[in-house]
């Protein structure tokens, strides 16, 4: 994402989304009531000199007052609906229109208030180091999920399913042929969806020996086909155990000590470790681990928070006072020397945090009285 920021003078920023993940960042920047200016296609009616009426599609630039925001997480497409607030030769003032933001086309976003969370999101989106540098193939016999792990989200890029017949007494031919078809399909998914120029590590995980058999097949085929991309990137592959081939096994893989040490320089691994530390604290010193907005706010007021874990889902709340409450909490913790980790709700660790009302904290010192139940609202999500 590239940015041209004019916040002090015009209260607006111009951004250019360069890759699919930038759409997720933009989704987290947009709020109802914002002003969005972007290039779009509008169907307009035209009348010829002979009086016949036709329609054509024209590209024009509109400025909308945002009313609804729709994000497709699989396709990484972002559609914004609102009313036109600037004069335009094709669209009347107040008319509704939906803009689908496009890669490599700039848009301008204006807000009445730019808070610290929004500014951090822009900084994160524009940091070239924040890219998808981990891929994972989570598999079992006949099933494989290929996932890209970016700093902001966990993206399922391919799902391979092949029926594997059981071994028959005296003959394994059908079983072995089906396995070869399965491994070939997984290999093609890897070549199609993994950018080896960016990805630093490819995790191959399975129960039993499926991962080992696939790894052997993959590089035997790479040698046979003289596939230089695979052969040159062989050191990036890492075999790890998982309980199944389903996507949810990714969270246990990312918690594996061998994996976390290999991925120590990635934001994704940092979030997984922060959540793991919280759960350990909750188990061994529950007076130093709180979750739920009411308890966490009181711990922040007591200057007790060492690490705040908070889901970006909470900042998409369209009720301004509720959203401001979470922003104040983040600012409070930072102002008092605490660490703030904002988790993506599209990341496996963010999904786990959502189960804890989306906000949790590890404290510097125990506060026993806060761990007692106060009322129903203390641990409930707003």
LINVENSUL-V72387 format. One record per residue. SS is DSSP state (H for helix, E for strand, L for the rest). PSI is psi in degrees with one decimal (999 if undefined). OMEGA is omega in degrees with one decimal (999 if undefined). Layout:
BEGIN
SS|PSI|OMEGA, SS|PSI|OMEGA
END
This chain:
BEGIN
L|132.0|175.4, E|145.4|-175.7, E|143.2|170.8, E|101.8|-170.5, E|126.4|177.2, E|51.2|-171.7, H|-41.3|-174.7, H|-40.4|-173.8, H|-46.2|-172.2, H|-3.9|-179.3, L|35.2|-177.9, E|163.3|177.6, E|140.3|175.6, E|126.0|-175.3, E|150.1|173.9, E|107.4|177.7, L|124.8|-175.6, L|-18.1|179.5, L|167.9|-172.1, H|-38.1|-177.4, H|-24.4|177.7, H|-26.9|177.6, H|-35.1|176.9, H|-42.0|177.0, H|-42.5|-179.8, H|-40.5|177.8, H|-38.2|-179.8, H|-15.5|177.3, H|-32.4|-173.2, L|140.8|173.1, L|153.7|175.9, L|134.0|-178.9, L|-13.8|175.4, L|163.7|174.4, E|126.6|-178.5, E|123.7|178.6, E|123.1|-176.9, E|161.1|174.7, E|140.7|-177.0, E|169.0|177.0, E|132.1|179.7, E|132.6|175.2, E|122.7|-177.1, E|150.7|177.0, E|138.1|179.5, E|146.8|178.8, E|125.0|-177.7, L|173.3|-179.9, L|-22.5|179.3, L|-5.1|177.9, L|-4.9|179.0, L|141.9|-177.1, E|131.6|176.2, E|-179.3|178.3, E|150.4|178.4, E|159.7|178.3, E|126.0|-178.7, E|147.2|174.5, E|129.2|-179.5, E|168.0|178.3, E|123.9|-178.5, E|153.7|172.1, E|117.4|-176.7, E|147.0|164.5, E|115.3|-169.9, E|130.8|177.0, E|-43.0|177.6, E|146.6|-177.7, E|124.2|-176.9, E|121.1|-178.9, E|126.6|175.9, E|106.5|-171.7, L|-27.6|-179.6, L|-44.6|-179.8, L|-10.8|-176.0, L|45.7|177.1, E|143.0|-176.4, E|122.2|178.7, E|134.1|-177.5, E|124.2|-179.7, E|141.1|178.1, E|-173.9|-179.4, E|143.6|179.5, E|130.6|-176.6, L|7.0|176.5, L|144.5|-179.7, L|137.0|179.4, L|141.7|-174.5, L|-19.2|-177.5, L|-24.2|-172.7, L|128.1|-179.7, L|155.7|173.4, L|134.5|177.9, L|-8.4|179.3, L|146.1|179.4, E|147.7|175.1, E|152.1|175.1, E|123.5|177.4, E|129.2|169.7, E|112.5|-178.5, L|141.7|-174.2, L|149.4|175.7, L|142.7|176.8, L|16.0|171.1, L|126.1|-174.5, E|154.0|170.8, E|156.9|179.5, E|128.5|-178.5, E|127.0|177.2, E|139.1|179.5, L|154.1|174.0, L|-30.0|-177.4, L|126.6|176.2, L|104.7|-178.2, L|175.0|-173.9, H|-34.9|-177.9, H|-42.2|178.6, H|-44.2|-179.6, H|-37.4|176.5, H|-39.9|-179.8, H|-42.0|178.6, H|-43.2|179.7, H|-42.0|179.2, H|-43.7|-177.5, H|-30.7|-176.2, L|-1.2|-179.6, L|114.9|-176.8, L|-17.3|179.0, L|-18.6|-176.9, L|85.9|-177.3, L|169.2|-179.3, L|98.0|-175.8, L|7.9|178.6, E|135.1|172.3, E|153.1|179.0, E|136.7|171.7, E|107.4|-179.2, E|119.9|-168.7, E|160.2|167.5, E|175.1|-177.7, L|117.3|176.1, L|-4.8|-179.8, E|131.9|175.8, E|137.5|174.8, E|122.0|177.5, E|121.2|-172.3, E|138.3|171.0, E|130.3|-179.7, E|105.2|178.7, L|170.9|176.9, L|-22.6|-173.7, L|-20.5|-173.2, E|162.6|173.7, E|112.9|-173.4, E|120.6|173.8, E|114.7|-176.5, E|-26.0|178.9, E|143.7|173.8, E|121.3|-177.8, E|125.8|177.7, E|123.8|178.4, L|130.6|177.9, L|124.1|179.8, L|110.6|178.7, L|152.9|179.8, L|155.6|174.8, L|135.2|177.4, E|151.1|-178.9, L|121.0|177.9, L|-12.7|179.8, E|127.2|178.0, L|11.2|-171.9, H|-51.0|-178.0, H|-39.1|178.7, H|-47.1|-176.8, H|-38.0|177.9, H|-41.6|179.1, H|-39.3|177.9, H|-42.0|178.1, H|-41.3|177.1, H|-40.8|179.5, H|-49.9|-179.3, H|-38.2|178.4, H|-42.4|179.5, H|-39.8|178.4, H|-41.4|178.2, H|-44.0|179.2, H|-36.2|177.2, H|-40.0|178.5, H|-46.2|-178.8, H|-32.5|-177.3, H|-37.7|-167.8, H|-12.0|-177.3, L|125.1|175.1, L|101.2|-174.1, L|-14.7|175.9, L|-23.1|-176.8, L|-44.1|-174.1, L|128.0|-178.6, L|-25.3|-173.6, E|134.8|175.2, E|113.4|178.8, E|128.9|174.7, E|114.8|-171.2, E|144.3|176.9, E|163.9|165.5, L|156.0|176.2, L|-142.5|-173.5, L|13.2|-178.4, H|-45.7|-178.3, H|-40.3|-178.6, H|-42.2|179.4, H|-39.8|178.7, H|-42.9|-179.8, H|-43.2|177.8, H|-45.8|179.5, H|-46.3|-174.9, H|-48.6|-174.4, H|-19.1|169.8, H|-42.3|177.8, H|-37.5|179.7, H|-40.9|177.5, H|-46.2|-178.5, H|-41.2|-177.7, H|-2.9|-174.8, L|49.0|179.9, L|97.5|-173.9, H|-31.0|-179.9, H|-48.2|179.3, H|-45.3|-176.4, H|-40.2|180.0, H|-26.1|-176.7, L|12.3|-179.0, H|-40.2|-179.5, H|-17.1|-178.9, H|-15.5|-177.7, E|136.7|-179.3, E|125.9|-178.6, E|128.1|179.8, E|159.7|-179.8, E|143.4|169.8, L|159.2|-177.3, L|-19.1|-179.9, L|179.4|177.4, L|9.5|-179.0, L|156.2|-174.4, H|-33.8|-176.7, H|-18.0|177.9, H|-12.9|-179.3, H|-36.2|-177.4, H|-36.7|178.7, H|-32.7|178.5, H|-45.3|-177.7, H|-16.7|177.2, H|-10.4|-179.9, L|125.9|-176.9, H|-37.6|179.6, H|-36.4|179.8, H|-45.6|-177.4, H|-35.2|178.2, H|-35.9|178.9, H|-34.1|-176.6, L|24.5|-171.4, L|-22.2|-177.1, L|10.2|-179.1, L|147.8|179.0, H|-36.4|-178.4, H|-45.2|-179.7, H|-35.8|178.7, H|-40.4|179.2, H|-42.1|178.8, H|-43.9|-179.9, H|-39.8|179.6, H|-40.9|179.9, H|-37.9|177.6, H|-41.6|177.4, H|-38.0|178.7, H|-47.4|-178.5, H|-37.4|176.9, H|-42.7|178.9, H|-40.6|179.6, H|-35.2|-179.0, H|-42.0|-172.1, H|-33.7|177.9, L|73.5|-174.4, H|-21.5|178.3, H|-2.2|177.0, H|16.3|179.6, E|111.9|-179.0, E|153.9|174.1, E|161.5|-172.3, L|136.8|-170.6, H|-40.4|-176.1, H|-48.2|179.6, H|-43.3|-177.1, H|-38.7|176.9, H|-42.0|-179.7, H|-36.4|176.5, H|-37.7|178.0, H|-40.4|178.5, H|-28.9|178.5, L|7.1|-179.0, L|33.9|-172.7, L|-8.9|-171.2, E|123.3|174.8, E|-47.4|178.9, E|125.7|176.2, E|128.8|176.4, E|120.1|-175.8, E|138.5|-177.7, E|139.4|177.4, H|-15.9|177.8, H|-33.0|-177.9, H|-27.7|-179.3, H|-5.5|175.4, H|5.6|178.1, L|127.7|-175.2, L|-9.1|174.5, L|112.9|-171.7, H|-46.6|179.3, H|-37.2|179.0, H|-45.5|178.8, H|-41.6|180.0, H|-31.4|179.4, H|-42.7|179.4, H|-36.8|177.7, H|-42.8|178.2, H|-39.8|179.4, H|-46.0|179.3, H|-47.7|-179.7, H|-40.9|179.6, H|-47.9|-178.1, H|-44.1|-179.9, H|-42.7|-178.9, H|-25.4|-178.1, L|22.0|171.1, L|8.7|179.1, L|163.6|176.6, E|135.5|178.7, E|125.6|174.6, E|115.5|178.4, E|116.2|-175.3, E|140.9|174.1, L|131.7|178.0, L|-10.4|176.4, E|8.7|179.1, L|150.1|-178.1, H|-39.1|179.5, H|-35.5|177.3, H|-35.5|177.0, H|-39.7|178.5, H|-41.9|-179.0, H|-34.6|178.3, H|-32.2|177.7, L|-16.2|177.5, L|34.2|-178.9, L|8.5|175.6, L|-0.9|-179.9, E|133.2|-179.8, E|164.7|-178.2, E|142.6|169.3, E|127.1|-173.1, E|155.6|177.3, L|-33.4|-177.8, L|154.7|-177.0, L|143.0|173.1, L|93.7|-170.3, H|-41.4|-171.9, H|-23.2|-179.5, H|-22.3|-178.2, H|-12.6|175.3, L|141.8|179.4, L|133.5|-180.0, L|-61.7|177.6, L|178.1|-174.4, H|-26.5|-174.9, H|-12.2|-171.8, H|-31.5|-178.8, L|7.6|-178.6, L|152.1|178.2, L|141.4|178.3, L|999|999
END
